[in-house]
Amino acid sequence: MRVSDILRGKGAAVATIGPSATVAELLARLAEHNIGAMVVLAPDGIVGIVSERDVVRRLNDLGGGLLDRPVAEIMTTNVATCALDDAVDRLNAVMTDRRIRHLPVVKDGRLLGIISIGDVVKVRMRELQDNTEQLEAYISHG
């Protein structure tokens, strides 16, 4: 299965935030959309990604004053991305190696969607179910 297949099933909507938005605004938007990360967009494209984990780590360092600081201060700037034709196996490897849970989908510098670890797990579960059904059919018919 490919990234394009996942996006076709889940849609391409991506919640984004600007780098100058405050961490308090970020938290409100994460809660509003019930998501764990947002892509940080500037006029020239993706400049970062910020997750609940980023907030927690910096909150530990900076305390409550963090809420008034810009997202740009806590975002990850070395953003791993994926392409529409990438296989789920590649995503699994990147997420595991980099210890991340979200990969923006990019084509020609444009943000097309986002894939989460949950999306990857759903694909794997579907593949396992399909394999199980095929094996059961083979055993019972053959």
N, C-alpha and C positions, 0 to 999 in steps of 0.2 A: 504494500500500500504506500502511496505517496502523499505528500503534504497537500497537494491539490485535492485529493480524495477526502481528506479530513476537513478541509475548509468547505468543500462542497456540502458536506453533511452538517457542519456546525455553523457555517456562515463566516463572514469576513469582518464582522464588527470588532473594532479594537478601541478600548478606552485609552485615551492619551492625556497627557498633561504637559504643560510648558515648564521649562527649567526654572523660571522665576516664581512659579506658584509656591506657596508655603507648604511645609510638611503637614500642617493642620488641614489645608485644602486637599492635599493628597489623601490623607486618612479619611476624610469625608467622602471623597469620590470612590475610594476602594470599598468603603462600607456601602455606599449607594448602589454600586454595581455588583457587590458581593464577589469581588475578585481579589487576588493576592499580589498583583503587580500591574504596573502601567508603563507603557512606552513613553519616553520623554521626547517630545517633538519640538523642534525649533523651525523657523521658516526654511532652513536649508536641509531639513530632514531629521532623521533619528540622531539624537545626541546622547541618549542613555536609556536605561531601564531602571526602575525603582520598585522594590518589593517591600512587603511587610518585614521581611528579614533585615533589609537595610535600615528601616526605621528602628527596629528593636536594638540592633547593634549600636547605632548612633545615639539612641536614647540612653542607653547604658553609659555612654561616654559623656554626653552633654546635658542630660537631665531634661526637664520640661521646657527649657529655652529652645530646644530643638524645634518645637512646633511653629515658631515664628521664622525659622530659617528657610531659605529656598531649597527646593528639591535638588537643584544642581549640586548642592553641597553633600548630598548623601547618595546620589544615583551612581550606578555602575556605568562607566563610560566605554569600557571595552565590551561592546554588546555582541554576543554571538547571535547570528541570524541563520535562517534557513531559506531555501528556495522552493518553489512550487513542485519541482521535479525530484526533490530529495526524498529518499526512502525513509520510512519510519525507523529502520535499523540505525541509520545515521543519527537521527534525532536522539534516539535512546543513548547512543554512545556519547554524543556531545553533552547531553544533560547529565549523564553519569560522570564523565570526565571533569566537567566544569562545575559540578554540583549546583546546577541551576534548574529551575522549574518552568521557565518560560522562554520561548524562542520566537522573536518576531519573524514574520514571513516577508521577504523583500524581493522585489523585482525592479531592476534598473533604478535602484535607490528609493523606490516608492514602497511604503508600508502597505501590505495587502491583507494582513491578518496576524494572528498570534496562535501559537501551538503551546499548550500546557502539558505538563507531565500527566495530567488526568486524561488528556486527549490520547496520549501515547498508550497509557494503560488500557483505555477502552478498546483501542485497536488490537492490542495484544490479547485481551480477554476474548474479543470477537474471533480472532484467529485460533485461539485455543478451543473455543466452542465449536468452530467449524471443523477443526481437526478431530475433535472427539466424536462429533456426529459422523464424520466420514469413516472413522475407525469402527464405530458401532455398526454402521451400515455394512461395512465390509465383513465384519465378524458374523452378523446375523444373516447375511445373504451369501456368504461365501466360503 
